[in-house]
């Protein structure tokens, strides 16, 4: 990677900071479903569908966090056993669902639903590596809930992998090894779920797994 910011990045309204200056990583108004509501400068995501970042990950080690602001529980008596967001994402559902992680580039109809996951029963044309709100996670066999903060650490060099953290604790068994291709930070929501995506380290609630993991830098040109 070089040491000067590309003009294309500076010209992209998705990456400009609210006060001007250096471009900032954010979720992209151009890479979201039509029913997804996105507050660019706060990182708030709501509605129905998926949203990807304004640029792909282009550094060796990166970290960001996603705060679950709202995750409505279903009304009435329901089966409390966990189920896949892919199966429970019907528009108008009164159960809040979300997926958080990284994904290959998505477009068209794939932005109108939840992120793809390599764990889905049906093989998708695009791959995603995510945690989701309706799955039980070790060690406490707990589901994601309102108020939780999910940390995502991505390593691209040497041994490419994704690690997930819940309120600062490593989610055992969720590490994904040997990811490949170009990936973007990504989230998806439905059923009234709302998320806050924090790329700026001043907004983080917890420390990354090591000092080597830094906020995502915008892609830079070679000199």
PEWO-V926950 format. One record per residue. RES is the residue in one small letter. D_CENTER is the distance of its C-alpha to the mean C-alpha in Angstrom with 1 decimal. Layout:
res,d_center
RES,D_CENTER
RES,D_CENTER
//
This chain:
res,d_center
x,23.8
x,26.1
x,26.7
x,26.8
x,24.1
x,24.4
x,26.1
x,23.7
x,20.8
x,23.1
x,24.1
x,20.7
x,20.2
x,16.4
x,16.8
x,19.7
x,19.8
x,21.5
x,24.6
x,24.7
x,24.9
x,22.4
x,19.3
x,16.1
x,12.5
x,10.9
x,9.2
x,12.0
x,14.6
x,15.7
x,12.6
x,12.1
x,14.2
x,17.5
x,17.1
x,13.9
x,14.9
x,13.3
x,14.9
x,14.4
x,15.9
x,14.7
x,11.0
x,11.8
x,10.4
x,12.9
x,15.0
x,14.5
x,12.3
x,9.2
x,8.0
x,7.3
x,8.2
x,12.0
x,12.7
x,11.9
x,12.0
x,15.7
x,16.7
x,17.8
x,15.7
x,12.8
x,10.9
x,8.7
x,8.2
x,6.9
x,10.3
x,11.3
x,14.1
x,15.5
x,15.6
x,19.1
x,21.2
x,23.4
x,26.9
x,29.9
x,30.4
x,27.7
x,27.2
x,25.0
x,24.1
x,20.5
x,19.6
x,16.9
x,14.6
x,15.9
x,19.3
x,18.8
x,17.0
x,20.3
x,20.4
x,22.3
x,21.4
x,22.0
x,19.5
x,16.1
x,13.3
x,9.5
x,7.1
x,4.0
x,4.0
x,5.6
x,8.1
x,11.5
x,12.6
x,13.1
x,15.8
x,18.3
x,18.2
x,15.1
x,13.2
x,15.3
x,14.0
x,11.2
x,9.2
x,11.8
x,12.1
x,14.9
x,16.2
x,17.0
x,20.8
x,20.9
x,20.1
x,17.9
x,18.7
x,15.3
x,13.4
x,9.9
x,9.4
x,7.7
x,9.1
x,10.3
x,12.5
x,15.7
x,16.2
x,18.4
x,17.4
x,20.1
x,22.0
x,22.6
x,21.5
x,19.5
x,16.9
x,14.0
x,15.7
x,15.9
x,16.0
x,13.9
x,11.7
x,9.1
x,9.4
x,7.9
x,10.9
x,11.5
x,15.2
x,16.5
x,20.2
x,22.8
x,20.8
x,17.3
x,14.9
x,11.7
x,12.3
x,10.8
x,12.6
x,13.5
x,15.4
x,16.3
x,17.5
x,16.6
x,15.6
x,18.5
x,18.4
x,14.6
x,14.9
x,14.6
x,17.4
x,18.4
x,15.4
x,16.9
x,16.6
x,14.5
x,10.7
x,8.1
x,4.7
x,3.3
x,3.8
x,7.5
x,10.4
x,14.1
x,17.3
x,16.9
x,13.6
x,12.4
x,9.5
x,9.9
x,7.4
x,9.8
x,10.3
x,14.0
x,15.5
x,18.0
x,15.4
x,14.4
x,16.0
x,16.4
x,17.4
x,15.6
x,17.5
x,19.9
x,21.0
x,20.1
x,16.4
x,16.0
x,13.8
x,12.7
x,15.9
x,16.4
x,18.2
x,21.9
x,25.1
x,27.6
x,30.9
//
